[in-house]
Amino acid sequence: MDLSFTPEEQAFRKEIRAWVCAHLPTSISHKVHNALRLTREDMQTWAKILGEKGWLGYGWPKQFGGPGWNAIQKYLFEEECALAGAPSIVPFGPVMVAPVIMAFGNAQQQERFLPGIASGDVWWSQGYSEPGSGSDLASLQTRAERVGNHYWVNGQKTWTTLGQHGEWIFCLVRTSTEDKPQTGISFLLIDMKLPGVTVRPIRLLDGECEVNEVWFDNVKVPAENLIGEENKGWNYAKFLLAHERTNIADVNRAKRELGRLKRIAKAEGVYTDTRFKDEIAKLEVDIVALEMMVLRVLSAEKSGKQSLDIAGLLKIRGSEIQQRYSELMMLAAGPYSWPFIQEAMEAGWQGDHVGAAHCAPLASTYFNMRKTTIYGGSNEVQRNIVAQTVLG
């Protein structure tokens, strides 16, 4: 198995690198490289820049206005964007719901929704988890009752990432209680500006409101917003979750954050400490090993072979690496790592004038990364899946 890039792929990488360097605003890349708070405007600005180029839907086929890149090209694009300090593309529109609309939506739905996603003009959110339905998503209780040409939606979603910015939300809703739970779920697109939709941000330990509660109180949704067939939503949800398998490893961000860890260690004078340097070296080896695992998957896809079913392994190793580099940054910075974003930034405590700008905001990153081994299927569950599917 050849894991090296061809001359054509290297040329493609250079093209992407040059374009990103020329078009990514330095004010945004500075925030990303230093883990500073990104505003909605920051994220939307970069999304629209990519949209104008036709690259926001970088994984889309040409049929729907995408570049039609293969798996290797998509990986190189993601890597160059990450290393340059571009914000991660908010995935709910271009990476998650768009492929479902392409595969299962009708022509009118594709014409209606895909252009706004491709341009970055419309912000999408995901409505899956509920207070009593997280890992056991099939137990969800949000109801959608059809009356004539509309559905009346009632219920609650939670942990809705960046839902406070959302304009549309794709939801799994219960349309039947007959037979097993999975067979009574439908996939519905809901305008978040409709009467009865309420978004309540949840302030987390790091001081941010990254996630939200979304309430639906007699929300009247046109039946034309149903994707595919009623009660078939579970199938579409599984398609969505399996659509992008290598992204969950987040190798590209890990490589970028490894560089940041080294900068912090050098600035704080601990980079020459033998034991600390050993920890950095072990982390770097694990990142390289994870990257090789991802490239094996991509190589199989490129050659037309059956892709390796190691999504669980990618999730386990990727999430653990994210937690490790955030922990090592905290250790390197010592007391400068403690202030949270909100207090530190508003008080100016971690500015250039006190010589600690490179440490901002490490505590926030550390606390935020505690989630990585839980979301997307906890690592304990993933290990069970790996044991069953990979080890036999």
N, C-alpha and C positions, 0 to 999 in steps of 0.2 A: 504494500500500500504506500503510494507516494504522497507525502504530506507537504511537499514543497510547492511553492507557487510557480506557475509557468511565466515566461517572459511577458506574455499578453496580460496575465493577471497582475504582474508587477507594474506594467504600464497603466493598467486600469487604476491601481492604487495611487500612482503618482497623479493621475488626472483628478481623482477624487480629492486628494490632499491639497492640490493647488486650488481647486474650486472652493473648498471649505475655508482655506486660509484667506482667500480673497473676499468671501462673503459673510463669514461669521463675525458679528460685532465683538470687538475686544472687550467691551463692557460686560458682555454676557459670558465670554470665555473666562474672564477674570473671576467672576462669581463661581463658575463651575470648578475651576482649578483650586479654588480656596473654600469650596463647600459653603458659600454664602447663600442666603435666601434668594431663590428665584421667584419673581413675581409672575402673575398670569401674563402680563405684557411681555416679559422676557421669553417665556415659553412659546407664546403665540407668535412673537416676532420671528423666532427661528423657524417655527412651523410654516409660516407664510413664505419665508425666504425659500425653504425647500419646496413648498407648493408651487411657487412661480417657476421653479426649475423642473417640476414634475417628479420630484424625488421624495416628497413626503410619503407617498405610497410606494416606497422603494421596493417593496416585496410584491407589488401588483403586476399582473400580466399586461402586455401591451393592449390587449382587448379592452381593458377598462382604464386605459390612460397611464399605466405604469411603465417603467423602463424595461420590464421583461428580463431582469437580471437573473442569473442562475444563483445557486446557493453560495458559491464562493464569492461572487461579486457583492452579494448582499452582506456577507460577513466582512469583507474588506471595507465596504462603505461604513458599516457600523463601527469598525475599529478606528478608521481615520477620523470619524466624527467625534468619538469618545476621546481619543488622544489629543485632538485639537481643542477640547474643552467645550464642545457643543452640548447643549442640554439633551437629555434623553428624550426621544420622541414620546409624547404622551400616547400610549398604545391603544387606548380604548376605541378611537375612531379608525385610524389607518391600519392597525395591526390586528385588531380583534373583531369589531363588528363589520368592517368592510368585507373581509373574506366570506363572512356568513351571508351578507347581502348578495355578494357575487355568486355564491354557490347555491343559495336557496331562495333568494328574493326574486320577485318577478321583474320584468323589464321596466315597469313604471317605478318600482321601488329603487332599482339601480339608477335610473335616470334622475330620480328625485334626490337621493341621499349621497351618492358617491362623489359628485362634483364638490359639494361643500366639505367633505372629508378630505379629498385630494388637495384642495386649496388651503386647508388649515383655517377656513373661516368659521367652521362649526365645531364646538368643543363637545365631545361625547363623554359620557360616564358609563360605568358598569353597575347594574343592579342585580347582584347575585345573592350575597350573604344576607342573612337575617339574624336577629338576636338569638333565635333558637336553631338556626340552620346555617352552619359554617362548613365544617368538614362533611357533615351529613346534609349536603345541599338538597337532596331529593325530598327532604322533609319540609321544604319551604311552604309558607302559609299565605303569602300575598295572593289575593284572589282577583281574578279578572272574569267578570260575568258578562256574557254577550247578551245585549238587548238590541235587536234590530241591526243597525250598521255600526254599532259602537260597543266597546267594552267599558264596563264600570270597574275601575281598579281600586282596591282597598288593601292596605297593609303597610309594612315597613321594611326598608332595606337598611343595612348598616355597614360600616367600614367602607363606605363608598369613597374611594380615593379621589381627591380633588373635586368632589361633587359640588363644592361651593362655586366652582367655575362652570359647571355643566350647563349646556343648553338643550341637549337631548340625552336620553339615557336608554340603553337597551336592557330589558328586564326579563328575568325568568318569572313567570306568574303561573299560578295554579288555575287551570280551567276545568279540571275534572278531579273527582275524588274516587272514581271507580278504578278497580284493578290496582296494580302496584303503583307506588308514588311517582316513579319516573314517567309513567305513561300519561299522566295528567298535567304535564307542564308545557307551557307555550312560550314562544319567544316574541316579545312585544317591544316595539319602539315607541317611546313616550316623549313628547315635548315637555321639558321641565318648566315651561312658562305657563302650562295649563293650570286653571283654577284647581285647588286641592293638593298641589304638589308643594311640600314644605321641606326645605333643606336646613338641617341643624348641625353646624360644625362641632366636632368633638375635639377638645383641646387635649393633646397628649402630654406625656411626661417631659418631652423636649420643648414644650411651650408652643408647638405649632399645631395647626388644624389641618393636617394632611388628609384626615378621613372625616366622614360625615354620616349622619342619619338622614335618610330620605323617607318622608311619609307621604302616603297616597290616601286621600280622603275623598271618596266618590269622584275620582278623576275620570272624565269622559274621554276615552281614546278611540279614534276612528278605527274600525275593523280593518281598514286598508293598511294599517301599520303592523299587522300580524305578518311575521316572516314565515314562509312555508305553510305547513298545515297545522291546524290546532292540535294540541296534545303531542306534538312531535318535537317540542323545544329541547328536550333532553338530548336528542341526537345532535341538534345544532350546537348545543353547548359543548358537547364532547368534541365536535369538529373544531370549535373555536379554541379550546384548550390545547388541542393537539397540533394546531396550525403552525405555531412557532415553538419548536422544541429546544433549540440550542440557545435562544435568548435568555432563558432562565438561569443559565450559568453565569451570565454577566461578566465574561472574561475581559471584555474591553475596558469596562470601568475598573476592574481589579488591576489591570495593567497601569491605568492612569493613576489610581490611588496608591499603588506601590511607589510610583515616582514621588507623589506627595509625601508619603511616609518617610522616604529618604531625605527629602528637603527639610521636613520637621526635625528629624533626628540630627541632621547636620547643624541646623540652626540652634538646637538645644544642646549641642555638644556631646550627644550620646552615640553618634554614629560610629565612633572609634571604639566604643566599649565592646569587648569581644563577645560577651553573652548576648547583648542586644543585637549585634551584627549577625550572630548566628540565627536569631529569631527572624530577622529580615530575610536571610538567605533561605531558611526553610520555607518561609511564605513564598518567596520568589520561585522556588522549585515546585511548590504545589500549584502555583498559577500556571507555570509552563506545562505541568502535567495535565491540568484541566484544559488548557488550550489544545494540547495534543488530542485529548479525548473529543473535543468539539470538532477538530479538523478531521478526525477519523469519520465522524458522522457526515461531515460535508463531503469528504472524499467518496464515501459510499453513495451519497445522493448524486454526485457529479458523474460517477461511472454507471449510474443506473441500477446499482445493486440495492438489495433490501437495506434500508437505513437501520443502523444499530438502535435498538430499543433501550436506550440508556438515559432517558429523560430524568428518571429518578436519581440516578447517580450524578448527573449534571446539577440537579437542584441541590442535592446534599452537599457536594463539594463546593459549589459556587456560594451557597449561603454561609457555610462555615468560614470560607475565605473572607467574605465581606465582614463577618464579625471579628475575625482575627486582625485584619488591618486596622479596623477602627479601635480595637483594644491596644494595639501597638502604638498607634498615634497618641492615645491617652497616656500611655506609659512614658513615651518620649517627651511629651509636653509638661508632665507633672502638674503643678497647681494651675498653670495657665490653661489647662484643658477644662476646668470646671464650669465656668459660666455658660448658661444656656444662650441661645440666639437672642431671645426677646430682651432679657435684661442686659446682656453684654452689648448687643448692638445699639440699643436705645441709649445706654449710658456711655457709649464710646469707650468701654473698658479695654476692648481688644483692638485698638487702632494702631496705626503705625507709630504714633507718638509714644506708645509704651513698649514698642518692640515686640508685640505678641500677635501681630496680624496673621502670621502663618499658623497660629493655633486656633483661629476662629473657624467654625464653632464646634470643637471636637466633642464636647459632651453631648450636644444635640445629635451628632452623627452616631455616636456610640449607642445612645438610647434608641435611636431610630432603627439601627441595625439589629436590635433584639428581635424584631419581627420576622427576619428573613428565614429563620428555621421553623417558622410556624405557618406563614401564608403559603398559598399554592400547594397545600398538603404538607402537614408537619413532617419533619425529617424522620420521626419515628415511623409514621405511616409509609413514607417513601422507602425506608429500609425493608419494611415488610413486602412492599411491592417488588423491590429489586430481588429479594430472596425468592419470591415466587416466579417472576418472569425471566430473570437473568440466570440465577443459580439453579432453578428447577426444583 
